[in-house]
Amino acid sequence: MGRLGGVVNRTLANTLYIGLMISTIVLIDFSFFKNHTWPRLAVNVGIVMIYGAFYYRFMKRG
């Protein structure tokens, strides 16, 4: 039963992390880059890369 709790906690943490990433992207898109397609895309890719780097550095287990 202990292993299942760890899986649930990890799944919840990943879900919250992805939700935080999506909300950051949406907030920055609508706040700063409403009518700028290419800078918007570049910033979105940059945000995803930063979140990915933090994920692999601090949250990845295994």
C-alpha positions as CSV (number, residue, x, y, z in Angstrom):
1,M,0.0,0.0,0.0
2,G,3.0,2.3,0.6
3,R,4.0,2.2,-3.0
4,L,0.6,3.2,-4.3
5,G,0.7,6.4,-2.1
6,G,4.0,7.3,-3.7
7,V,2.6,6.9,-7.2
8,V,-0.4,9.0,-6.3
9,N,1.8,11.8,-4.8
10,R,4.1,11.8,-7.8
11,T,1.1,11.9,-10.2
12,L,-0.4,14.8,-8.2
13,A,2.9,16.7,-8.2
14,N,3.3,16.2,-12.0
15,T,-0.3,17.4,-12.6
16,L,0.2,20.5,-10.5
17,Y,3.5,21.2,-12.2
18,I,2.0,21.0,-15.6
19,G,-1.0,23.1,-14.5
20,L,1.4,25.8,-13.2
21,M,3.3,25.7,-16.5
22,I,0.1,26.1,-18.6
23,S,-1.2,28.9,-16.4
24,T,2.1,30.7,-16.6
25,I,2.1,30.5,-20.4
26,V,-1.5,31.7,-20.7
27,L,-0.9,34.6,-18.2
28,I,2.2,35.8,-20.1
29,D,0.5,35.4,-23.5
30,F,-2.5,37.5,-22.7
31,S,-0.6,40.0,-20.6
32,F,2.3,40.9,-22.9
33,F,2.0,39.2,-26.3
34,K,-1.6,39.5,-27.4
35,N,-0.9,40.6,-31.0
36,H,2.7,39.4,-31.5
37,T,2.7,35.9,-33.0
38,W,6.4,35.1,-33.4
39,P,7.6,36.6,-30.1
40,R,4.7,34.8,-28.4
41,L,5.8,31.5,-29.9
42,A,9.5,32.1,-28.9
43,V,8.5,33.0,-25.3
44,N,6.2,30.0,-25.0
45,V,9.0,27.6,-26.2
46,G,11.4,29.3,-23.7
47,I,8.9,28.8,-20.8
48,V,8.5,25.1,-21.7
49,M,12.2,24.6,-21.9
50,I,12.8,26.3,-18.5
51,Y,10.0,24.2,-16.9
52,G,11.5,21.1,-18.5
53,A,14.9,21.9,-17.2
54,F,13.6,22.4,-13.6
55,Y,11.6,19.2,-13.9
56,Y,14.6,17.1,-14.9
57,R,16.8,18.8,-12.3
58,F,14.5,18.7,-9.2
59,M,11.4,16.5,-9.7
60,K,12.6,13.5,-11.8
61,R,13.1,10.4,-9.8
62,G,14.3,7.1,-11.1
